[in-house]
Amino acid sequence: MNRLIRSHGRLIVFVVFGLALTLSILISILPGSPQIASRGITPDVVGTTSQDPVILTVVNQDGGMVCNEDKYLRLRVYLSGRIEGDSFDSTKVCKRERKTAMLDDVRLANLRRALERSDLLKCENEYPQFAIHTDTYTHSLITFKLGPKEKSIALTNPESDNPGNTAHYPKALLALLREIEEITEHFEFR
């Protein structure tokens, strides 16, 4: 008798499990039923942009006689002072890797002061090439926010100390370029 009850009990468990599984499948395919969807995994950076917005992005592309002509992130600065940029990996030839760091209060204040200059918004959206290199060039796109306004400036060979650039770029743009160069050199984003 006990053997009969145990065998029927197992059978009942399997039948109930099968019915529950079948019912859940049927419910999931009915129109208007809630669907379970997979969610893509997004990097932490994307999830934190509303809490820590980007205030400056510099994207470069080298050309001419260089080993890699892909676009790369020279510098991205967040409101909190967190920074990131692509830099050549010393162990791999012509391969960049993403580096992150945190700006100290002085560097962050200097950069924010350069970004808050109202005449920065009056800069052209694109400047011709004033600094000429023999076999290489760097196209650079600088995007920043000044209050609610966003601006992008395209430059070629944007060195702040080049005589051609200092003669033609506005002072506000040169000040911003100096801050970008100081940060990328200090943190060795190359």
Secondary structure, 3 states (H helix, E strand, C coil): CHHHHHHHHHHHHHHHHHHHHHHHHHHHHCCCCCCCCCCCCCCHHHHHCCCCCEEEEEEEEEEECCCCCCEEEEEEEECCCEEEEEEECCCCCCCEEEEEEECCHHHHHHHHHHHCCHHHCCCCCECCCCCCCCCEEEEEEEEEEECCEEEEEEEECCCCCCHHHHHHCCHHHHHHHHHHHHHHHHCCCC
